[in-house]
Amino acid sequence: MAQKKTFFYYLRRDWQLYLLLLVPFTFAFIFKYLPLSGLLVAFKDYNIIKGFWASEWVGFEVFKDLFTRPEFAKAVRNTLLLNLSDLILSFTVPIMLALLINEIRGNVFKRVNQTILYLPHFLSWVIIGALAYQLLGFGSGMINNLIEQLGGGRIPFLQEDLHWLFSYLAIGVWQGMGWGTIIYLAAMSGVNPELYEAATVDGAGRWRKMWHVTLPCIRPTIVVLLILSLGNVMGGSFERVFALQNMATTEFTTTIPILVYRWGIENGDFSRATALGLFQAVIGLILVLASDRVANRMGEDGLL
């Protein structure tokens, strides 16, 4: 009877691989797990003079104060509004775009289009925000100048709350749709060509092939990415809102990340900012676990 090999056997045999694993493990431990001790600030009346451990322990008093503040309710509402709207658009558009790119037969044209669509992802939101105000500004924006020259009236794309909301969503779709197609195109490349051949024999056109062959084959990928995206519904992009906000549009720009920045960095209220960040993380974790459970019940492969 062969002796069962232990972990130490594989450790001696593949020690070089385990040594390489120490680098990402060490990075994750130092920058991801050690900072979790800072969450204790949410349960203390933190005083920067007294320090982390000497500050008074107040339990859930910070959370009670947090939940009664009007800014908190507004931040939660705006965060859900922006992120759910963004999820509907920014999640579905890359799928449709990937389906269209997958149908392109010319390889050169296909690669050029993919490269052009990827480029906005590599621009920081500071640059995108500056470009947005240069193009969409009410007073001197290039697009408004063009509209005025054509006989139309100027549109406050970024200077009125409702227009700002639609501009925010459109800019987000433009920035992320190309990069979002990468995983879907990779999943489509793994579809069995015999399925398309069988569909052709049955008389299916390109639309039928996309609907009845391509989409069902990439459905597990869509489900996993949807679960991961749902975990960010209570988060959102601080840089995106911060780069596009202005004093004229304040109805939708107070989100949870922005409120954490204002309380923690601008006002020095570290306990309340940490409590809000912890609340955001816990809700995100619950959403991921709940959506994963729903996916499993529907017969899909989730994360767990």
PASEBA-1860 file (N, C-alpha, C; in nm, 3 decimals):
! residues 304
1> MAQKKTFF> 0.085/-0.120/0.000/0.000/0.000/0.000/0.088/0.125/0.000 ~ 0.060/0.213/-0.093/0.142/0.334/-0.106/0.119/0.427/0.012 ~ 0.227/0.485/0.062/0.217/0.577/0.175/0.160/0.710/0.129 ~ 0.067/0.764/0.206/0.003/0.890/0.172/0.103/1.004/0.185 ~ 0.111/1.084/0.080/0.205/1.195/0.078/0.152/1.311/0.160 ~ 0.235/1.369/0.243/0.196/1.479/0.329/0.227/1.613/0.264 ~ 0.184/1.718/0.330/0.210/1.853/0.280/0.360/1.881/0.275 ~ 0.434/1.830/0.373/0.578/1.857/0.378/0.651/1.791/0.261
9> YYLRRDWQ> 0.596/1.682/0.211/0.655/1.618/0.093/0.647/1.713/-0.027 ~ 0.528/1.770/-0.048/0.512/1.864/-0.161/0.589/1.993/-0.136 ~ 0.603/2.031/-0.008/0.679/2.151/0.023/0.826/2.132/-0.013 ~ 0.881/2.015/0.018/1.021/1.988/-0.017/1.038/1.976/-0.168 ~ 0.938/1.917/-0.234/0.951/1.895/-0.378/0.936/2.025/-0.458 ~ 0.842/2.110/-0.418/0.814/2.232/-0.494/0.843/2.356/-0.411 ~ 0.950/2.359/-0.339/0.978/2.469/-0.249/0.996/2.602/-0.322 ~ 1.042/2.594/-0.448/1.059/2.719/-0.524/0.924/2.786/-0.549
17> LYLLLLVP> 0.821/2.706/-0.579/0.689/2.763/-0.604/0.629/2.822/-0.477 ~ 0.647/2.752/-0.366/0.596/2.804/-0.239/0.671/2.931/-0.197 ~ 0.799/2.937/-0.232/0.876/3.057/-0.202/0.823/3.176/-0.281 ~ 0.786/3.152/-0.408/0.728/3.259/-0.489/0.594/3.304/-0.433 ~ 0.517/3.211/-0.375/0.387/3.246/-0.318/0.400/3.338/-0.198 ~ 0.517/3.338/-0.134/0.535/3.424/-0.017/0.521/3.572/-0.052 ~ 0.558/3.608/-0.175/0.552/3.749/-0.213/0.408/3.801/-0.213 ~ 0.314/3.739/-0.288/0.176/3.790/-0.282/0.111/3.771/-0.146
25> FTFAFIFK> 0.144/3.660/-0.076/0.087/3.638/0.057/0.133/3.746/0.155 ~ 0.261/3.780/0.148/0.314/3.885/0.237/0.252/4.019/0.206 ~ 0.237/4.050/0.076/0.174/4.176/0.036/0.030/4.183/0.087 ~ -0.046/4.074/0.068/-0.186/4.072/0.112/-0.196/4.084/0.263 ~ -0.105/4.019/0.334/-0.111/4.023/0.480/-0.081/4.163/0.534 ~ 0.020/4.228/0.475/0.061/4.360/0.525/-0.040/4.468/0.488 ~ -0.086/4.466/0.363/-0.168/4.576/0.314/-0.318/4.547/0.315 ~ -0.357/4.421/0.336/-0.500/4.388/0.334/-0.552/4.343/0.471
33> YLPLSGLL> -0.472/4.268/0.545/-0.522/4.211/0.670/-0.476/4.289/0.794 ~ -0.352/4.333/0.798/-0.307/4.412/0.913/-0.388/4.541/0.931 ~ -0.423/4.612/0.821/-0.503/4.734/0.841/-0.642/4.710/0.899 ~ -0.689/4.584/0.899/-0.821/4.556/0.955/-0.829/4.589/1.104 ~ -0.714/4.591/1.171/-0.715/4.629/1.313/-0.762/4.773/1.331 ~ -0.748/4.854/1.226/-0.792/4.992/1.234/-0.943/5.008/1.241 ~ -1.018/4.899/1.215/-1.163/4.905/1.225/-1.210/4.929/1.368 ~ -1.122/4.905/1.463/-1.158/4.933/1.603/-1.189/5.081/1.626
41> VAFKDYNI> -1.138/5.167/1.538/-1.164/5.310/1.551/-1.314/5.338/1.544 ~ -1.388/5.254/1.470/-1.533/5.273/1.458/-1.605/5.252/1.590 ~ -1.541/5.185/1.685/-1.605/5.157/1.814/-1.542/5.240/1.926 ~ -1.466/5.342/1.888/-1.400/5.427/1.987/-1.427/5.574/1.957 ~ -1.417/5.655/2.060/-1.418/5.800/2.042/-1.273/5.839/2.016 ~ -1.232/5.820/1.892/-1.090/5.830/1.858/-1.039/5.973/1.875 ~ -0.929/5.981/1.945/-0.859/6.109/1.966/-0.717/6.092/1.917 ~ -0.679/6.173/1.819/-0.547/6.156/1.759/-0.435/6.183/1.860
49> IKGFWASE> -0.464/6.262/1.964/-0.362/6.290/2.067/-0.343/6.168/2.158 ~ -0.456/6.108/2.199/-0.448/5.991/2.287/-0.393/5.868/2.214 ~ -0.418/5.861/2.085/-0.368/5.747/2.009/-0.473/5.639/1.992 ~ -0.432/5.535/1.921/-0.524/5.428/1.882/-0.577/5.351/2.002 ~ -0.489/5.310/2.092/-0.529/5.222/2.202/-0.582/5.299/2.323 ~ -0.537/5.422/2.343/-0.578/5.497/2.462/-0.712/5.569/2.445 ~ -0.764/5.576/2.322/-0.893/5.641/2.301/-1.005/5.564/2.370 ~ -1.108/5.638/2.410/-1.216/5.578/2.489/-1.303/5.485/2.404
57> WVGFEVFK> -1.333/5.367/2.458/-1.419/5.269/2.392/-1.565/5.310/2.413 ~ -1.641/5.325/2.302/-1.781/5.368/2.313/-1.879/5.268/2.253 ~ -1.830/5.153/2.208/-1.918/5.051/2.153/-1.985/5.095/2.023 ~ -2.118/5.085/2.019/-2.193/5.117/1.897/-2.248/5.260/1.897 ~ -2.200/5.343/1.986/-2.248/5.481/1.993/-2.221/5.557/1.863 ~ -2.106/5.531/1.801/-2.072/5.599/1.676/-2.171/5.559/1.566 ~ -2.208/5.431/1.563/-2.303/5.385/1.462/-2.442/5.445/1.486 ~ -2.483/5.456/1.613/-2.613/5.517/1.644/-2.617/5.661/1.597
65> DLFTRPEF> -2.508/5.733/1.621/-2.501/5.872/1.575/-2.498/5.878/1.422 ~ -2.428/5.782/1.360/-2.416/5.779/1.214/-2.552/5.761/1.147 ~ -2.631/5.666/1.197/-2.757/5.632/1.133/-2.863/5.740/1.149 ~ -2.844/5.832/1.242/-2.943/5.939/1.263/-2.910/6.066/1.185 ~ -2.797/6.070/1.121/-2.757/6.191/1.048/-2.824/6.197/0.910 ~ -2.876/6.313/0.871/-2.942/6.326/0.740/-2.847/6.303/0.623 ~ -2.719/6.336/0.642/-2.623/6.313/0.533/-2.607/6.164/0.503 ~ -2.623/6.081/0.608/-2.609/5.936/0.588/-2.720/5.884/0.497
73> AKAVRNTL> -2.845/5.921/0.525/-2.957/5.875/0.442/-2.941/5.923/0.298 ~ -2.897/6.047/0.280/-2.878/6.100/0.145/-2.765/6.027/0.073 ~ -2.658/5.997/0.146/-2.544/5.927/0.085/-2.583/5.786/0.043 ~ -2.660/5.715/0.127/-2.704/5.580/0.092/-2.794/5.584/-0.030 ~ -2.888/5.680/-0.032/-2.979/5.693/-0.147/-2.903/5.720/-0.276 ~ -2.812/5.815/-0.273/-2.736/5.850/-0.393/-2.645/5.736/-0.437 ~ -2.583/5.668/-0.341/-2.495/5.557/-0.374/-2.572/5.446/-0.444 ~ -2.689/5.411/-0.391/-2.771/5.308/-0.454/-2.820/5.353/-0.591
81> LLNLSDLI> -2.863/5.479/-0.602/-2.913/5.530/-0.730/-2.804/5.526/-0.837 ~ -2.688/5.581/-0.805/-2.580/5.587/-0.904/-2.529/5.448/-0.940 ~ -2.509/5.363/-0.839/-2.448/5.233/-0.866/-2.544/5.136/-0.932 ~ -2.673/5.137/-0.895/-2.769/5.050/-0.961/-2.790/5.093/-1.106 ~ -2.800/5.224/-1.129/-2.812/5.273/-1.266/-2.687/5.240/-1.347 ~ -2.574/5.258/-1.284/-2.447/5.228/-1.351/-2.435/5.078/-1.378 ~ -2.485/4.996/-1.285/-2.479/4.851/-1.303/-2.563/4.809/-1.423 ~ -2.682/4.866/-1.437/-2.769/4.830/-1.549/-2.703/4.864/-1.682
89> LSFTVPIM> -2.640/4.981/-1.690/-2.580/5.024/-1.816/-2.440/4.966/-1.836 ~ -2.354/4.985/-1.737/-2.213/4.946/-1.753/-2.192/4.795/-1.750 ~ -2.293/4.721/-1.704/-2.280/4.575/-1.705/-2.334/4.516/-1.834 ~ -2.441/4.573/-1.887/-2.502/4.517/-2.007/-2.434/4.562/-2.137 ~ -2.386/4.686/-2.140/-2.325/4.738/-2.263/-2.201/4.657/-2.303 ~ -2.108/4.622/-2.210/-1.994/4.539/-2.253/-2.035/4.404/-2.309 ~ -2.144/4.345/-2.259/-2.190/4.217/-2.313/-2.235/4.234/-2.457 ~ -2.317/4.337/-2.481/-2.364/4.362/-2.618/-2.248/4.397/-2.710
97> LALLINEI> -2.154/4.477/-2.659/-2.039/4.516/-2.741/-1.952/4.395/-2.772 ~ -1.933/4.305/-2.676/-1.855/4.185/-2.700/-1.922/4.095/-2.804 ~ -2.054/4.086/-2.799/-2.126/4.006/-2.899/-2.106/4.064/-3.039 ~ -2.108/4.197/-3.051/-2.088/4.260/-3.181/-1.945/4.242/-3.231 ~ -1.848/4.261/-3.141/-1.707/4.244/-3.180/-1.681/4.100/-3.222 ~ -1.743/4.007/-3.152/-1.724/3.865/-3.183/-1.774/3.830/-3.323 ~ -1.869/3.909/-3.374/-1.925/3.881/-3.506/-1.843/3.944/-3.619 ~ -1.747/4.030/-3.584/-1.662/4.092/-3.687/-1.567/3.988/-3.744
105> RGNVFKRV> -1.563/3.978/-3.873/-1.479/3.876/-3.939/-1.341/3.929/-3.978 ~ -1.329/4.057/-4.002/-1.199/4.112/-4.039/-1.109/4.128/-3.917 ~ -1.001/4.054/-3.909/-0.915/4.054/-3.790/-0.848/4.189/-3.767 ~ -0.803/4.255/-3.874/-0.736/4.384/-3.858/-0.834/4.487/-3.805 ~ -0.951/4.496/-3.866/-1.053/4.590/-3.823/-1.097/4.560/-3.679 ~ -1.106/4.433/-3.647/-1.148/4.390/-3.513/-1.045/4.433/-3.408 ~ -0.918/4.412/-3.436/-0.813/4.447/-3.340/-0.802/4.598/-3.322 ~ -0.815/4.673/-3.432/-0.808/4.820/-3.423/-0.922/4.872/-3.337
113> NQTILYLP> -1.042/4.820/-3.357/-1.157/4.863/-3.278/-1.140/4.828/-3.131 ~ -1.089/4.708/-3.103/-1.067/4.669/-2.965/-0.967/4.761/-2.897 ~ -0.859/4.794/-2.966/-0.757/4.882/-2.908/-0.814/5.020/-2.878 ~ -0.892/5.074/-2.972/-0.953/5.206/-2.951/-1.049/5.203/-2.833 ~ -1.125/5.096/-2.820/-1.223/5.085/-2.712/-1.157/5.064/-2.576 ~ -1.037/5.004/-2.573/-0.967/4.982/-2.446/-0.906/5.110/-2.390 ~ -0.871/5.205/-2.477/-0.792/5.321/-2.436/-0.852/5.402/-2.321 ~ -0.983/5.430/-2.318/-1.036/5.511/-2.207/-1.014/5.450/-2.069
121> HFLSWVII> -1.001/5.319/-2.062/-0.981/5.254/-1.932/-0.850/5.298/-1.867 ~ -0.751/5.333/-1.947/-0.619/5.367/-1.895/-0.606/5.515/-1.861 ~ -0.710/5.592/-1.881/-0.709/5.733/-1.842/-0.758/5.746/-1.698 ~ -0.690/5.826/-1.618/-0.735/5.849/-1.481/-0.861/5.936/-1.484 ~ -0.938/5.928/-1.375/-1.061/6.006/-1.369/-1.032/6.156/-1.359 ~ -0.914/6.193/-1.316/-0.878/6.335/-1.317/-0.873/6.387/-1.460 ~ -0.812/6.309/-1.549/-0.803/6.347/-1.690/-0.941/6.343/-1.754 ~ -1.018/6.238/-1.725/-1.151/6.226/-1.784/-1.240/6.341/-1.737
129> GALAYQLL> -1.230/6.378/-1.608/-1.308/6.490/-1.558/-1.272/6.620/-1.629 ~ -1.142/6.644/-1.649/-1.100/6.766/-1.719/-1.151/6.767/-1.864 ~ -1.143/6.652/-1.930/-1.194/6.642/-2.067/-1.345/6.665/-2.071 ~ -1.415/6.610/-1.971/-1.561/6.624/-1.968/-1.601/6.771/-1.957 ~ -1.532/6.847/-1.874/-1.567/6.988/-1.859/-1.527/7.070/-1.980 ~ -1.420/7.028/-2.049/-1.381/7.097/-2.171/-1.481/7.071/-2.284 ~ -1.539/6.951/-2.286/-1.632/6.915/-2.393/-1.776/6.951/-2.360 ~ -1.816/6.931/-2.233/-1.957/6.943/-2.196/-1.988/7.067/-2.113
137> GFGSGMIN> -1.888/7.152/-2.086/-1.910/7.271/-2.007/-2.019/7.360/-2.067 ~ -2.094/7.427/-1.981/-2.207/7.508/-2.027/-2.161/7.636/-2.096 ~ -2.059/7.700/-2.041/-2.018/7.829/-2.094/-1.929/7.820/-2.216 ~ -1.830/7.731/-2.211/-1.733/7.726/-2.321/-1.706/7.583/-2.369 ~ -1.793/7.490/-2.336/-1.773/7.353/-2.379/-1.783/7.339/-2.530 ~ -1.699/7.252/-2.586/-1.694/7.237/-2.731/-1.828/7.190/-2.788 ~ -1.892/7.095/-2.720/-2.019/7.042/-2.771/-2.129/7.147/-2.764 ~ -2.134/7.224/-2.655/-2.233/7.331/-2.645/-2.208/7.440/-2.748
145> NLIEQLGG> -2.081/7.470/-2.777/-2.050/7.567/-2.882/-2.101/7.519/-3.018 ~ -2.084/7.388/-3.042/-2.132/7.332/-3.169/-2.284/7.336/-3.176 ~ -2.351/7.302/-3.064/-2.498/7.306/-3.062/-2.548/7.448/-3.087 ~ -2.481/7.546/-3.027/-2.522/7.685/-3.045/-2.502/7.731/-3.188 ~ -2.392/7.689/-3.251/-2.367/7.727/-3.390/-2.468/7.665/-3.485 ~ -2.524/7.551/-3.446/-2.625/7.484/-3.528/-2.765/7.538/-3.501 ~ -2.775/7.637/-3.411/-2.903/7.701/-3.385/-2.976/7.652/-3.262 ~ -2.917/7.565/-3.187/-2.981/7.513/-3.067/-2.940/7.589/-2.942
153> GRIPFLQE> -3.004/7.554/-2.831/-2.970/7.617/-2.704/-2.868/7.535/-2.627 ~ -2.793/7.603/-2.542/-2.691/7.534/-2.463/-2.757/7.440/-2.361 ~ -2.692/7.325/-2.340/-2.745/7.223/-2.249/-2.653/7.213/-2.127 ~ -2.707/7.223/-2.006/-2.622/7.214/-1.886/-2.588/7.069/-1.850 ~ -2.503/7.009/-1.931/-2.470/6.868/-1.911/-2.417/6.840/-1.771 ~ -2.331/6.929/-1.720/-2.268/6.907/-1.590/-2.302/7.017/-1.489 ~ -2.396/7.104/-1.524/-2.430/7.216/-1.436/-2.574/7.210/-1.383 ~ -2.644/7.101/-1.406/-2.779/7.082/-1.355/-2.793/6.936/-1.311
161> DLHWLFSY> -2.860/6.913/-1.200/-2.856/6.783/-1.133/-2.897/6.668/-1.224 ~ -3.012/6.676/-1.288/-3.060/6.565/-1.370/-2.971/6.543/-1.491 ~ -2.929/6.653/-1.557/-2.837/6.639/-1.670/-2.704/6.580/-1.623 ~ -2.659/6.621/-1.503/-2.534/6.567/-1.450/-2.544/6.416/-1.430 ~ -2.659/6.369/-1.383/-2.677/6.227/-1.360/-2.663/6.147/-1.489 ~ -2.728/6.192/-1.596/-2.719/6.121/-1.723/-2.578/6.131/-1.781 ~ -2.514/6.247/-1.764/-2.376/6.262/-1.814/-2.282/6.171/-1.737 ~ -2.302/6.161/-1.606/-2.220/6.074/-1.522/-2.229/5.929/-1.569
169> LAIGVWQG> -2.351/5.882/-1.596/-2.370/5.744/-1.640/-2.310/5.722/-1.779 ~ -2.330/5.817/-1.870/-2.278/5.803/-2.006/-2.126/5.801/-2.008 ~ -2.064/5.887/-1.929/-1.917/5.890/-1.923/-1.864/5.760/-1.865 ~ -1.932/5.705/-1.764/-1.890/5.578/-1.706/-1.898/5.464/-1.805 ~ -2.004/5.459/-1.885/-2.017/5.356/-1.988/-1.905/5.368/-2.090 ~ -1.878/5.491/-2.135/-1.771/5.514/-2.232/-1.635/5.471/-2.178 ~ -1.610/5.500/-2.050/-1.479/5.469/-1.993/-1.457/5.320/-1.975 ~ -1.561/5.244/-1.942/-1.539/5.104/-1.904/-1.588/4.999/-2.001
177> MGWGTIIY> -1.662/5.038/-2.105/-1.724/4.935/-2.189/-1.622/4.854/-2.268 ~ -1.515/4.918/-2.315/-1.416/4.844/-2.393/-1.340/4.743/-2.309 ~ -1.296/4.788/-2.189/-1.222/4.698/-2.100/-1.311/4.585/-2.050 ~ -1.441/4.614/-2.034/-1.532/4.511/-1.984/-1.557/4.398/-2.082 ~ -1.523/4.419/-2.210/-1.546/4.313/-2.309/-1.440/4.204/-2.307 ~ -1.327/4.228/-2.240/-1.215/4.135/-2.249/-1.253/3.996/-2.200 ~ -1.313/3.989/-2.080/-1.348/3.859/-2.023/-1.455/3.789/-2.106 ~ -1.551/3.867/-2.156/-1.658/3.807/-2.237/-1.604/3.753/-2.369
185> LAAMSGVN> -1.514/3.827/-2.432/-1.454/3.778/-2.556/-1.370/3.652/-2.531 ~ -1.302/3.648/-2.415/-1.226/3.528/-2.381/-1.319/3.409/-2.362 ~ -1.435/3.432/-2.299/-1.533/3.324/-2.280/-1.590/3.280/-2.414 ~ -1.614/3.376/-2.505/-1.669/3.341/-2.636/-1.571/3.259/-2.719 ~ -1.442/3.285/-2.698/-1.341/3.209/-2.774/-1.341/3.062/-2.736 ~ -1.397/3.029/-2.619/-1.402/2.890/-2.575/-1.528/2.816/-2.614 ~ -1.618/2.883/-2.687/-1.742/2.818/-2.732/-1.709/2.716/-2.840 ~ -1.766/2.598/-2.830/-1.741/2.490/-2.925/-1.791/2.530/-3.065
193> PELYEAAT> -1.703/2.534/-3.167/-1.747/2.573/-3.303/-1.853/2.480/-3.360 ~ -1.858/2.356/-3.311/-1.959/2.262/-3.362/-2.100/2.309/-3.330 ~ -2.115/2.386/-3.221/-2.248/2.438/-3.187/-2.295/2.537/-3.292 ~ -2.202/2.621/-3.341/-2.238/2.716/-3.447/-2.268/2.643/-3.577 ~ -2.191/2.538/-3.604/-2.215/2.461/-3.727/-2.351/2.393/-3.723 ~ -2.386/2.338/-3.606/-2.518/2.275/-3.593/-2.630/2.378/-3.608 ~ -2.608/2.499/-3.552/-2.708/2.604/-3.565/-2.723/2.648/-3.711 ~ -2.612/2.652/-3.785/-2.617/2.689/-3.926/-2.696/2.585/-4.006
201> VDGAGRWR> -2.673/2.459/-3.975/-2.747/2.351/-4.043/-2.897/2.364/-4.016 ~ -2.932/2.408/-3.895/-3.073/2.425/-3.860/-3.133/2.553/-3.916 ~ -3.052/2.631/-3.987/-3.103/2.752/-4.051/-3.096/2.877/-3.967 ~ -3.017/2.875/-3.859/-3.007/2.992/-3.771/-2.915/3.097/-3.833 ~ -2.958/3.223/-3.825/-2.874/3.333/-3.869/-2.784/3.380/-3.757 ~ -2.719/3.494/-3.777/-2.625/3.545/-3.676/-2.697/3.582/-3.547 ~ -2.814/3.644/-3.560/-2.887/3.684/-3.440/-2.928/3.562/-3.358 ~ -2.978/3.459/-3.425/-3.018/3.337/-3.355/-2.899/3.267/-3.290
209> KMWHVTLP> -2.785/3.270/-3.357/-2.664/3.209/-3.301/-2.620/3.282/-3.175 ~ -2.626/3.416/-3.179/-2.588/3.492/-3.060/-2.682/3.463/-2.944 ~ -2.812/3.456/-2.974/-2.912/3.441/-2.869/-2.918/3.298/-2.813 ~ -2.903/3.198/-2.898/-2.924/3.060/-2.858/-2.795/2.980/-2.840 ~ -2.682/3.035/-2.885/-2.554/2.962/-2.871/-2.455/3.041/-2.784 ~ -2.423/3.163/-2.828/-2.319/3.240/-2.759/-2.360/3.278/-2.618 ~ -2.476/3.339/-2.602/-2.519/3.383/-2.469/-2.532/3.269/-2.369 ~ -2.597/3.156/-2.403/-2.602/3.045/-2.306/-2.465/2.991/-2.268
217> CIRPTIVV> -2.369/2.994/-2.362/-2.236/2.941/-2.332/-2.156/3.033/-2.239 ~ -2.181/3.164/-2.245/-2.107/3.256/-2.159/-2.188/3.295/-2.035 ~ -2.304/3.232/-2.015/-2.389/3.267/-1.901/-2.318/3.247/-1.767 ~ -2.240/3.139/-1.745/-2.168/3.128/-1.616/-2.074/3.244/-1.590 ~ -2.007/3.292/-1.695/-1.918/3.408/-1.680/-1.997/3.532/-1.644 ~ -2.111/3.551/-1.708/-2.196/3.667/-1.679/-2.243/3.664/-1.534 ~ -2.282/3.545/-1.486/-2.332/3.532/-1.348/-2.223/3.567/-1.247 ~ -2.103/3.515/-1.268/-1.993/3.543/-1.174/-1.960/3.691/-1.170
225> LLILSLGN> -1.952/3.754/-1.287/-1.920/3.897/-1.291/-2.033/3.982/-1.233 ~ -2.158/3.936/-1.250/-2.270/4.007/-1.191/-2.264/4.002/-1.038 ~ -2.229/3.885/-0.985/-2.217/3.870/-0.839/-2.109/3.964/-0.785 ~ -1.995/3.969/-0.854/-1.887/4.057/-0.811/-1.928/4.203/-0.821 ~ -2.004/4.237/-0.924/-2.048/4.376/-0.941/-2.149/4.416/-0.833 ~ -2.234/4.323/-0.792/-2.332/4.353/-0.688/-2.264/4.386/-0.555 ~ -2.146/4.330/-0.533/-2.074/4.361/-0.410/-2.028/4.505/-0.402 ~ -2.028/4.573/-0.516/-1.982/4.713/-0.519/-2.098/4.812/-0.527
233> VMGGSFER> -2.222/4.762/-0.512/-2.339/4.849/-0.521/-2.338/4.955/-0.412 ~ -2.289/4.920/-0.293/-2.283/5.017/-0.184/-2.150/5.091/-0.180 ~ -2.066/5.065/-0.278/-1.935/5.131/-0.281/-1.931/5.241/-0.384 ~ -1.896/5.203/-0.506/-1.886/5.303/-0.612/-1.747/5.362/-0.621 ~ -1.731/5.448/-0.718/-1.601/5.509/-0.746/-1.593/5.647/-0.683 ~ -1.502/5.664/-0.586/-1.479/5.796/-0.528/-1.420/5.890/-0.633 ~ -1.322/5.842/-0.710/-1.254/5.928/-0.806/-1.350/5.980/-0.913 ~ -1.440/5.896/-0.956/-1.533/5.934/-1.063/-1.626/6.047/-1.018
241> VFALQNMA> -1.688/6.031/-0.901/-1.778/6.135/-0.851/-1.699/6.261/-0.818 ~ -1.584/6.246/-0.755/-1.504/6.361/-0.713/-1.456/6.442/-0.833 ~ -1.423/6.373/-0.943/-1.372/6.443/-1.062/-1.482/6.515/-1.138 ~ -1.607/6.468/-1.127/-1.715/6.525/-1.205/-1.805/6.618/-1.124 ~ -1.790/6.622/-0.991/-1.877/6.704/-0.909/-1.842/6.852/-0.924 ~ -1.938/6.939/-0.889/-1.916/7.084/-0.885/-2.020/7.145/-0.792 ~ -2.006/7.272/-0.763/-2.092/7.338/-0.666/-2.236/7.354/-0.716 ~ -2.257/7.349/-0.848/-2.391/7.368/-0.903/-2.475/7.241/-0.896
249> TTEFTTTI> -2.409/7.125/-0.882/-2.482/6.997/-0.878/-2.446/6.925/-0.749 ~ -2.531/6.934/-0.652/-2.504/6.872/-0.521/-2.609/6.768/-0.483 ~ -2.709/6.747/-0.568/-2.818/6.656/-0.531/-2.773/6.510/-0.529 ~ -2.689/6.471/-0.627/-2.651/6.330/-0.641/-2.504/6.304/-0.610 ~ -2.427/6.405/-0.574/-2.283/6.387/-0.557/-2.242/6.348/-0.415 ~ -2.335/6.349/-0.322/-2.303/6.304/-0.185/-2.324/6.154/-0.177 ~ -2.218/6.078/-0.197/-2.224/5.931/-0.189/-2.143/5.885/-0.068 ~ -2.148/5.756/-0.041/-2.077/5.704/0.076/-1.926/5.728/0.067
257> PILVYRWG> -1.859/5.697/-0.045/-1.715/5.727/-0.051/-1.683/5.875/-0.033 ~ -1.767/5.962/-0.091/-1.745/6.106/-0.076/-1.765/6.147/0.069 ~ -1.864/6.090/0.135/-1.890/6.124/0.275/-1.778/6.075/0.366 ~ -1.723/5.958/0.337/-1.607/5.908/0.412/-1.490/6.004/0.398 ~ -1.469/6.054/0.277/-1.360/6.150/0.254/-1.383/6.279/0.331 ~ -1.505/6.331/0.327/-1.534/6.457/0.395/-1.518/6.443/0.546 ~ -1.576/6.337/0.602/-1.568/6.320/0.747/-1.427/6.285/0.793 ~ -1.361/6.195/0.720/-1.231/6.147/0.766/-1.115/6.239/0.733
265> IENGDFSR> -1.105/6.284/0.607/-0.991/6.364/0.563/-1.012/6.512/0.588 ~ -1.128/6.564/0.550/-1.151/6.708/0.562/-1.181/6.750/0.705 ~ -1.265/6.672/0.776/-1.307/6.710/0.911/-1.230/6.640/1.022 ~ -1.153/6.538/0.990/-1.077/6.467/1.092/-1.161/6.384/1.187 ~ -1.286/6.352/1.148/-1.374/6.267/1.231/-1.351/6.123/1.190 ~ -1.242/6.064/1.239/-1.201/5.933/1.192/-1.295/5.822/1.239 ~ -1.354/5.835/1.357/-1.443/5.731/1.408/-1.566/5.718/1.320 ~ -1.629/5.831/1.288/-1.750/5.826/1.207/-1.718/5.780/1.064
273> ATALGLFQ> -1.606/5.826/1.009/-1.568/5.785/0.874/-1.540/5.635/0.868 ~ -1.472/5.583/0.972/-1.444/5.439/0.976/-1.571/5.359/0.992 ~ -1.664/5.407/1.074/-1.792/5.338/1.092/-1.870/5.332/0.961 ~ -1.869/5.441/0.887/-1.939/5.443/0.758/-1.872/5.348/0.659 ~ -1.739/5.347/0.657/-1.669/5.254/0.568/-1.694/5.109/0.605 ~ -1.702/5.079/0.736/-1.731/4.942/0.781/-1.873/4.902/0.742 ~ -1.967/4.993/0.759/-2.106/4.967/0.719/-2.112/4.935/0.570 ~ -2.042/5.013/0.490/-2.039/4.992/0.346/-1.982/4.854/0.311
281> AVIGLILV> -1.873/4.814/0.377/-1.809/4.686/0.348/-1.898/4.569/0.388 ~ -1.965/4.580/0.503/-2.052/4.471/0.551/-2.170/4.452/0.457 ~ -2.232/4.561/0.413/-2.345/4.551/0.320/-2.299/4.491/0.188 ~ -2.181/4.529/0.141/-2.127/4.472/0.018/-2.105/4.322/0.030 ~ -2.052/4.278/0.145/-2.030/4.135/0.168/-2.163/4.060/0.170 ~ -2.263/4.116/0.235/-2.395/4.053/0.240/-2.455/4.039/0.100 ~ -2.441/4.144/0.019/-2.494/4.139/-0.117/-2.425/4.032/-0.200 ~ -2.294/4.018/-0.186/-2.220/3.915/-0.261/-2.266/3.776/-0.220
289> LASDRVAN> -2.276/3.751/-0.088/-2.317/3.619/-0.040/-2.460/3.588/-0.080 ~ -2.549/3.688/-0.071/-2.689/3.666/-0.106/-2.705/3.638/-0.255 ~ -2.637/3.716/-0.339/-2.648/3.694/-0.484/-2.585/3.561/-0.523 ~ -2.480/3.521/-0.455/-2.419/3.390/-0.482/-2.515/3.278/-0.445 ~ -2.586/3.292/-0.334/-2.684/3.191/-0.294/-2.798/3.182/-0.394 ~ -2.844/3.298/-0.442/-2.951/3.299/-0.542/-2.904/3.231/-0.670 ~ -2.781/3.258/-0.712/-2.727/3.196/-0.834/-2.719/3.044/-0.819 ~ -2.677/2.997/-0.701/-2.670/2.854/-0.678/-2.808/2.789/-0.683
297> RMGEDGLL> -2.908/2.857/-0.625/-3.043/2.804/-0.627/-3.102/2.798/-0.768 ~ -3.053/2.886/-0.854/-3.099/2.888/-0.994/-3.021/2.792/-1.082 ~ -2.929/2.717/-1.022/-2.854/2.617/-1.096/-2.727/2.666/-1.160 ~ -2.686/2.790/-1.128/-2.563/2.844/-1.185/-2.447/2.823/-1.088 ~ -2.326/2.825/-1.145/-2.206/2.815/-1.062/-2.171/2.952/-1.011 ~ -2.180/2.969/-0.881/-2.146/3.097/-0.821/-2.000/3.103/-0.781 ~ -1.972/3.183/-0.678/-1.834/3.198/-0.629/-1.799/3.092/-0.527 ~ -1.897/3.049/-0.446/-1.871/2.955/-0.336/-1.928/2.819/-0.365
END
